[in-house]
Amino acid sequence: MTGPPSLLIEDYLREADFWHVEMIGRGCKLDPKLISALIERWRPETHTFHLPCGECTITLEDVHLQLGLPVDGDAVTESVHSADWGAVCYELLGAIPDNINGGRIEMDWLRDTFPKPDDDSTELEKIRYARAYILQIIGGYLMPDLSRNLVHLRWLLKLVDFRAAGEFSWGSAVLATLYREMCGATRPNKAKIGGGTIWQVMLDYLPALKIYGSNRATVGSTSPIGQLCYCGDAPIRQSITAIWIPTTDSCGT
């Protein structure tokens, strides 16, 4: 992922509802062992982690509260009609990359082509830089593919107008992508998982995973997030401090 954005585009990122997720996702480091351990506990049939204490999952509410992404509004659909992607790039970014592979472009090209604007930059240059930066957020850690360096231009079509972009349910798309990658990773022949960085963002900032079942950690206690489930007296994981959220019924709500 690229470095922090220019403050000159803060208003655009806020308008599109990407400012908060950009701030918390910057500099996030993956913990492959943790992700691998959780994948082993993931069940595609229920979209939940099956742990000794019961079931838990990452919910749409978590995505909204922790990442600040909107979860209401129009669906962010992936399917688009065939398009002249070169023309799309030129119209919305003002430049055309040398290589467009199935509608995907390299994020390195975005970083090299769109330097941070300065006080002398025109409004159009700032807008183009903001679009390129949001594309890097999407392809960098919100909905990355296995290449880690390609982003589809379908997302650029959603950034024609920043205010309209903020009315899409980006949080739903991110959670659906995460679920899809986790379900795919449970297959024995699967060696890689996409969306790894958003995994880490959620785990680093998630106060407490939603636990289903009768065996829960002590309500209101402060404990590492890895201690959210116990097998006897032994915590499953020890790491980040989290505060438990009280639950009132047997369904974890």
Disulfide bonds with the S-S distance in Angstrom:
Cys53-Cys229 2.13
